[in-house]
Amino acid sequence: MLKWAIIFAIVAVIAGALGFGGIAGAAAGIAKILFFLFVVICVLFLILGFTIAKKV
């Protein structure tokens, strides 16, 4: 998921440099959503790992 966020961020930068504002904004929005989703899932697995590791 982080890989896709980076890909969309690169697409947004390239599209913005070439003057495609709408595409750049959409790609940046998708990249932001994917990045924050990645962070939430990462934190969730980290918390689950600490709680389950203590029980095992």
Buried (B, 14 or more C-beta within 10 A) or exposed (E): EEEBBEBBBEBBBEBBEEEBEEBBEBBBEBBBEBBEBBEEEEEEEEEEEEEEEEEE
